[in-house]
Amino acid sequence: QVQLVESGGGLVQPGGSLNLSCAASTNIFRLNLMAWYRQAPGKQRELVAAYPRWGSRRYADSVQGRFVISRDTAKNMVYLQMNSLEPEDTAVYYCQAEMVVGSTTSNFWGQGTQVTVSS
């Protein structure tokens, strides 16, 4: 079982920045992947950014060039730096972790943190 706790959400004006944090209860090197998703009212949850244990980070087209996912392996933390925020970025942001043990893949989710972009 992996517990994830997000923080850093809030209200920001268009063009502003926020940095979301996700604390994992385990060594993140044990995880196949960590990612950020978001869900806006009335919409499906969508992938924002992913940081695989191996390979390149990837981003949704809508945030490419504005958002950066990073990690601190010593602290078991993953971050999402969000710049040039737009009202369309308003959503609940969730941290997700994928763990593979043998032939079993498990996904874990945080409780979410609200991001509101509004003037």
PyMOL commands that set and color helices and strands:
alter all, ss='L'
color gray80, all
select helices_A, chain A and resi 28-30+87-89
alter helices_A, ss='H'
color red, helices_A
select strands_A, chain A and resi 4-7+10-12+18-24+33-39+46-52+58-59+67-72+77-82+91-101+104-109+113-117
alter strands_A, ss='S'
color yellow, strands_A
deselect
rebuild
show_as cartoon
